[in-house]
Amino acid sequence: MKIFGDLQSGNCLKVKFVADFLELPYDWQDVDITQGGTRIDSFLRINPHGQVPVVQFDDGRTLAQSNAIIRYLARGSTLLPEDPFNQAKADEWLFWEQYSHEPYIAVCRFHMHYLNRPKETREAWRVERGEAALSSMDCHLSGRDWISGDDFSIADIALYAYTRLAHEGGFDLGSKSGINAWLERCARKLDVSPQQ
């Protein structure tokens, strides 16, 4: 399969992390989103929505949206629980990540990291919701190793991708002991450096 993505994007790295963890063979196709790589005709033929990541399988079929991709790739593996209720609990966190975490943590990071704008110019409401998401995660991780259930799963990977980069969006994780210990556990599972 081919994975079309930008290695600076947490959403794209989710797919890479899952593929690497499961030792799935793939060909990485770098798409520079800052240079309009998702707006050229050849890319739009793969994903008319003009977004990364996108996976193109050997039979030509394509799949977009990071959490849909990682859920598909993880089927039948240890990253996706067999029990239907436990799968739904992992999904619960995937939806939460896209609705209550990524729009604040990742967008503030984009503001500072990609656009090189100062921390003070972030939208206050977005910062407030990002802080609330991180506090909720930290509280949830108090006394537990993983986000959903007893084992490392796609829920952890989905939230790891941007949480580990929250500082690049102006968020301070220094007092978040639950998150920091979890980030270290995730990095060990994925065999990456904590900031990779």
C-alpha positions in Angstrom: 0.0 0.0 0.0 1.0 3.6 -0.4 0.5 6.1 2.4 0.2 9.7 1.3 1.1 12.1 4.1 3.2 14.8 5.7 5.5 13.7 8.4 4.9 17.0 10.3 1.2 16.1 10.7 0.1 14.1 13.7 -2.9 12.8 11.8 -0.5 11.4 9.2 1.9 10.0 11.8 -1.0 8.0 13.4 -1.1 6.0 10.2 2.6 5.6 10.1 2.8 4.6 13.7 0.1 1.9 13.3 1.7 0.5 10.1 5.1 0.4 11.7 3.8 -1.2 14.9 2.1 -3.9 13.0 5.0 -4.3 10.5 2.8 -3.7 7.6 4.7 -3.0 4.3 4.0 0.4 2.8 5.5 3.0 0.5 5.5 6.5 2.1 4.5 9.2 -0.4 5.5 12.6 1.0 2.9 15.4 0.4 4.0 18.9 1.4 0.8 20.5 2.6 2.5 23.9 3.0 3.4 23.9 -0.7 -0.1 23.0 -1.9 0.6 19.3 -2.4 -2.9 18.3 -1.6 -4.4 20.7 -4.2 -2.7 19.4 -7.3 -4.7 17.3 -9.8 -2.8 14.1 -9.3 -3.5 14.2 -5.6 -7.1 15.2 -5.9 -7.7 12.1 -8.1 -6.7 10.1 -5.0 -8.6 12.2 -2.5 -11.0 14.8 -3.9 -11.3 16.3 -0.4 -7.7 17.5 -0.7 -6.5 16.1 2.7 -3.8 13.9 4.1 -3.5 11.2 5.2 -4.8 8.9 2.4 -3.9 5.2 1.9 -4.0 3.7 -1.5 -4.2 -0.1 -1.5 -2.7 -2.4 -4.2 -6.1 -2.9 -5.7 -6.5 0.8 -6.3 -9.0 1.5 -3.5 -8.3 4.5 -1.3 -9.2 5.3 2.3 -8.9 8.7 4.0 -9.4 10.2 7.5 -6.7 9.1 9.9 -8.9 7.4 12.5 -10.8 5.4 9.8 -7.5 4.3 8.4 -5.9 3.2 11.6 -9.1 1.4 12.6 -9.0 -0.5 9.3 -5.3 -1.3 9.5 -5.6 -2.5 13.1 -8.4 -5.0 12.5 -7.5 -8.5 13.7 -4.5 -7.2 15.7 -3.8 -6.4 19.3 -4.4 -2.7 18.6 -8.2 -3.3 18.3 -9.9 -5.3 21.0 -11.9 -8.3 19.9 -14.9 -7.7 22.2 -17.5 -5.4 20.4 -18.0 -3.2 23.5 -14.3 -2.7 24.0 -14.0 -1.8 20.3 -16.8 0.7 20.8 -14.9 2.2 23.8 -11.8 2.6 21.6 -14.0 4.2 19.0 -15.4 6.5 21.7 -11.9 7.9 22.2 -11.2 8.1 18.5 -14.3 10.3 18.1 -13.4 12.3 21.2 -9.9 12.9 19.8 -11.3 14.4 16.6 -13.9 16.5 18.2 -12.5 17.6 21.6 -8.8 17.3 21.3 -7.4 17.7 17.8 -9.3 20.9 16.8 -7.6 22.7 19.7 -4.2 21.1 20.3 -3.4 20.6 16.6 -4.8 23.9 15.4 -2.8 25.9 18.1 0.3 23.9 17.0 -0.4 24.8 13.3 -0.7 28.4 14.4 2.7 28.5 16.0 4.6 25.7 14.2 3.5 26.1 10.6 2.5 29.8 10.6 5.3 30.9 13.0 2.8 33.1 14.9 3.4 33.9 18.6 1.8 32.0 21.4 -0.1 35.1 22.5 -2.0 35.3 19.2 -3.7 31.9 19.6 -7.5 32.1 19.8 -8.4 32.2 23.6 -11.4 29.9 23.2 -9.3 27.3 21.4 -6.6 27.5 24.1 -9.2 27.1 26.8 -10.7 24.0 25.1 -7.2 22.5 24.5 -6.3 22.9 28.2 -9.6 21.3 29.1 -8.9 18.3 26.8 -5.4 17.9 28.3 -6.7 18.1 31.9 -9.4 15.6 31.1 -6.8 13.2 29.6 -4.5 13.7 32.6 -7.3 12.9 35.1 -8.4 9.9 33.0 -4.8 8.5 33.0 -4.4 8.8 36.7 -4.0 5.2 38.0 -4.2 3.6 34.5 -1.7 2.8 31.9 -3.7 3.1 28.7 -6.5 5.3 27.3 -9.0 2.5 26.6 -9.0 -0.8 28.4 -6.1 -2.7 29.8 -3.9 -2.7 26.7 -2.2 -0.3 24.3 -4.6 0.3 21.4 -5.4 2.6 18.5 -7.0 4.9 21.0 -3.6 5.5 22.5 -2.0 6.1 19.1 -4.8 8.5 18.0 -4.2 10.6 21.1 -0.4 10.2 21.3 0.1 11.8 17.8 -0.7 15.4 18.8 -0.5 15.2 22.6 3.2 14.6 22.4 3.5 17.8 20.4 1.2 19.9 22.5 4.1 22.1 23.6 4.6 23.2 20.0 1.1 24.7 20.3 2.0 26.6 23.5 0.5 24.0 25.9 2.6 23.2 29.1 2.4 19.5 30.1 4.9 20.0 33.0 2.3 19.4 35.7 0.4 16.6 33.8 2.1 13.6 35.4 -0.5 11.1 34.1 0.0 12.3 30.5 3.8 12.4 30.8 4.0 8.9 32.1 1.6 7.7 29.4 3.6 9.5 26.7 6.7 7.6 27.8 4.9 4.3 27.7 3.5 5.0 24.2 7.0 6.0 22.9 8.4 2.7 24.2 5.6 0.7 22.6 6.1 2.5 19.3 9.9 2.4 19.6 10.2 6.2 18.9 11.7 9.0 20.8 9.1 11.0 22.8 9.2 13.9 20.3 9.3 11.9 17.1 
